[in-house]
Amino acid sequence: MASFTRRQFGGFVGGGALAAAGAGVLSGFAIAQGKGRVVIVGGGAGGATVANKVKAAAPELDVWLVEMQPQYTTCFFSNLYLGGFRTLESLTHGYDGLKAMGINVVNDMAVGVDAGKKTVTLKGGDKLSYDRLVLSPGIDLKYDSIEGYSAEAAEMMPHAWKAGVQTKILKDKLTAMADGGTVVLAAPPNPYRCPPGPYERMCMIAHYLKTEKPKSKLILLDPKPKFSKQGVFMEAFNKYYKDIIQVNLTNEIDNFAVVKVDAKGGSVTTKDGNTIKADVANIIPAQRAGKIVHEAGCSEGDWCPVKPDSFLSTKVPDVYVLGDSSVATQMPKSAFSANSQAKVVATDIVAALAGKDAFPPRYRNTCWSMVAPDDSVKVGANYTAGEKDGKPVLVAKDSFISKPGEDAKLRQETFKESFGWYSGIVSDIFAKSA
Ligand SMILES: Cc1cc2nc3c(=O)[nH]c(=O)nc-3n(C[C@H](O)[C@H](O)[C@H](O)COP(=O)(O)OP(=O)(O)OC[C@H]3O[C@@H](n4cnc5c(N)ncnc54)[C@H](O)[C@@H]3O)c2cc1C
């Protein structure tokens, strides 16, 4: 229904006049008085799905989605763009589908939360009151975990771990590199967004080099001794990219952790003192939950503890934190996970505010990774709320993982399945046909 620039929005609410005013104070909108307002910060895999599912289940609720970007480029499948299998445009999605459902999409940045007054402050100073608040801001990068790395340095040595401009910088640098060049990929320490992502990226960059610049090298510097889907990735590295990829997994003294970069000089230094000159360096640093959850008081350290049966914050009442920002042990930080968690969050909110039935939470995740044309692998599980060492956690059940040596037909089916998943999840998040 409605979309607001910050200026229009300020005009409607009078720059903060909504604080603690409750739902239904806006005139000119079809808002049922007193039915409850849901404010969602972050219009990505988690947040946009919550907005969609709450509005679909209870159209009478007043749903606001605050997103700082006018469009969302998916990290998922962004490695395929680097490999030459997708365009960036095909990975970029707008909010028209959600607006058409009657969701108020505000293109602004949330900068503060007053949990006592139940308000969210936007960058320009306007405030939105809420009955339930949902925070799904994704990750922030810990630039200071690597000496010499910063937001400015990332323009020369991109992380490309938030998709869009950063992914394009990395692609352009690969395109501009001469044949025979050296590409370095510095993987992040745990926990981080998309555990198989760096290794799918290794395959996609190596595919590009193999087909366009076969004399080039791709060096993995990893601060971890092992990684997600390692068996099938190592098989793919050897099978398809033997002459291109060099894998360096760390030992017990973190020898292959990147500790320093010289972005202008183009060099990368590891903990054991080796300096490598890179023509292209993809530096993916350590990560933490998006800034707004820390402002809201939802975090403990870098991430946000939540109740596994609802994703309600354990620290702040009536606030949900989901997606990458949450501690969803043992669910990995993925778009599939965030989308699955969002459906539980939406059900919980609708039950609380609209008095409709909630059903027991069920979660699922699958992460596909493309390793070569017509060859994809996957890992996944179902999850239920349970306990481990006396602590509430999400417990994996029915888990599955691709195995080395699978036949080509099965891999091709997995490849096709992943493309079907992409179209499906994008429509499920943004209420659009992909
Ligand atoms: C290279 C790569 C490949 C990946 N591949 C896969 C894959 O194949 N499958 C899979 O399931 N997952 C994959 N992922 C992981 C997936 O992208 C994330 O786990 C998922 O997007 C997390 O959803 P989220 O809602 O937590 O955060 P996001 O989707 O990042 O959404 C957060 C949104 O919040 C907005 N925001 C942040 N702060 C504010 C604020 N203060 N005010 C307003 N807006 C704000 C941001 O602009 C952003 O749009 C991949 C990730 C990477 C990096």
The ligand as an SDF file (V2000), in Angstrom:
LIG
                    3D

 53 58  0  0  0  0  0  0  0  0999 V2000
   28.4620  -15.1290   -0.4250 C   0  0  0  0  0  0  0  0  0  0  0  0
   27.2540  -15.5610    0.3270 C   0  0  0  0  0  0  0  0  0  0  0  0
   26.4930  -16.6140   -0.1410 C   0  0  0  0  0  0  0  0  0  0  0  0
   25.3660  -17.0300    0.5580 C   0  0  0  0  0  0  0  0  0  0  0  0
   24.6500  -18.0820    0.0670 N   0  0  0  0  0  0  0  0  0  0  0  0
   23.5780  -18.5260    0.7500 C   0  0  0  0  0  0  0  0  0  0  0  0
   22.8370  -19.6220    0.2560 C   0  0  0  0  0  0  0  0  0  0  0  0
   23.1430  -20.2100   -0.7860 O   0  0  0  0  0  0  0  0  0  0  0  0
   21.7580  -20.0420    0.9710 N   0  0  0  0  0  0  0  0  0  0  0  0
   21.3750  -19.4100    2.1220 C   0  0  0  0  0  0  0  0  0  0  0  0
   20.3650  -19.8270    2.7040 O   0  0  0  0  0  0  0  0  0  0  0  0
   22.0700  -18.3550    2.6180 N   0  0  0  0  0  0  0  0  0  0  0  0
   23.1560  -17.9000    1.9670 C   0  0  0  0  0  0  0  0  0  0  0  0
   23.8670  -16.8200    2.4470 N   0  0  0  0  0  0  0  0  0  0  0  0
   23.5290  -16.2540    3.7780 C   0  0  0  0  0  0  0  0  0  0  0  0
   22.3440  -15.2680    3.7420 C   0  0  0  0  0  0  0  0  0  0  0  0
   22.5620  -14.2490    2.8010 O   0  0  0  0  0  0  0  0  0  0  0  0
   22.1340  -14.6410    5.1240 C   0  0  0  0  0  0  0  0  0  0  0  0
   22.2450  -15.6350    6.1100 O   0  0  0  0  0  0  0  0  0  0  0  0
   20.7550  -14.0110    5.2100 C   0  0  0  0  0  0  0  0  0  0  0  0
   20.6600  -12.9640    4.2690 O   0  0  0  0  0  0  0  0  0  0  0  0
   20.4660  -13.5110    6.6180 C   0  0  0  0  0  0  0  0  0  0  0  0
   19.2240  -12.8540    6.6710 O   0  0  0  0  0  0  0  0  0  0  0  0
   19.0170  -11.6350    7.6940 P   0  0  0  0  0  0  0  0  0  0  0  0
   17.5940  -11.2250    7.5950 O   0  0  0  0  0  0  0  0  0  0  0  0
   19.5880  -11.9750    9.0110 O   0  0  0  0  0  0  0  0  0  0  0  0
   19.9720  -10.4880    7.1130 O   0  0  0  0  0  0  0  0  0  0  0  0
   19.9540   -9.7940    5.6770 P   0  0  0  0  0  0  0  0  0  0  0  0
   19.3270  -10.6630    4.6680 O   0  0  0  0  0  0  0  0  0  0  0  0
   21.3360   -9.2980    5.4420 O   0  0  0  0  0  0  0  0  0  0  0  0
   18.9960   -8.5540    5.8670 O   0  0  0  0  0  0  0  0  0  0  0  0
   19.3320   -7.5100    6.7270 C   0  0  0  0  0  0  0  0  0  0  0  0
   18.7090   -6.2230    6.1790 C   0  0  0  0  0  0  0  0  0  0  0  0
   18.6510   -5.2660    7.2260 O   0  0  0  0  0  0  0  0  0  0  0  0
   18.9820   -3.9820    6.7180 C   0  0  0  0  0  0  0  0  0  0  0  0
   19.4080   -3.2070    7.8810 N   0  0  0  0  0  0  0  0  0  0  0  0
   20.4430   -3.4730    8.7200 C   0  0  0  0  0  0  0  0  0  0  0  0
   20.4710   -2.5610    9.7240 N   0  0  0  0  0  0  0  0  0  0  0  0
   19.4320   -1.7200    9.5150 C   0  0  0  0  0  0  0  0  0  0  0  0
   18.9500   -0.5730   10.2100 C   0  0  0  0  0  0  0  0  0  0  0  0
   19.5410   -0.1510   11.3310 N   0  0  0  0  0  0  0  0  0  0  0  0
   17.8670    0.0770    9.7140 N   0  0  0  0  0  0  0  0  0  0  0  0
   17.2570   -0.3560    8.5580 C   0  0  0  0  0  0  0  0  0  0  0  0
   17.6870   -1.4260    7.8540 N   0  0  0  0  0  0  0  0  0  0  0  0
   18.7510   -2.1100    8.3380 C   0  0  0  0  0  0  0  0  0  0  0  0
   20.0600   -4.2780    5.6810 C   0  0  0  0  0  0  0  0  0  0  0  0
   20.1440   -3.2280    4.7310 O   0  0  0  0  0  0  0  0  0  0  0  0
   19.5420   -5.6010    5.0690 C   0  0  0  0  0  0  0  0  0  0  0  0
   18.7300   -5.3690    3.9390 O   0  0  0  0  0  0  0  0  0  0  0  0
   24.9850  -16.3690    1.7580 C   0  0  0  0  0  0  0  0  0  0  0  0
   25.7520  -15.2980    2.2300 C   0  0  0  0  0  0  0  0  0  0  0  0
   26.8770  -14.9090    1.5340 C   0  0  0  0  0  0  0  0  0  0  0  0
   27.6810  -13.7380    2.0440 C   0  0  0  0  0  0  0  0  0  0  0  0
  1  2  1  0
  2  3  1  0
  2 52  2  0
  3  4  2  0
  4  5  1  0
  4 50  1  0
  5  6  2  0
  6  7  1  0
  6 13  1  0
  7  8  2  0
  7  9  1  0
  9 10  1  0
 10 11  2  0
 10 12  1  0
 12 13  2  0
 13 14  1  0
 14 15  1  0
 14 50  1  0
 15 16  1  0
 16 17  1  0
 16 18  1  0
 18 19  1  0
 18 20  1  0
 20 21  1  0
 20 22  1  0
 22 23  1  0
 23 24  1  0
 24 25  2  0
 24 26  1  0
 24 27  1  0
 27 28  1  0
 28 29  2  0
 28 30  1  0
 28 31  1  0
 31 32  1  0
 32 33  1  0
 33 34  1  0
 33 48  1  0
 34 35  1  0
 35 36  1  0
 35 46  1  0
 36 37  1  0
 36 45  1  0
 37 38  2  0
 38 39  1  0
 39 40  1  0
 39 45  2  0
 40 41  1  0
 40 42  2  0
 42 43  1  0
 43 44  2  0
 44 45  1  0
 46 47  1  0
 46 48  1  0
 48 49  1  0
 50 51  2  0
 51 52  1  0
 52 53  1  0
M  END
$$$$
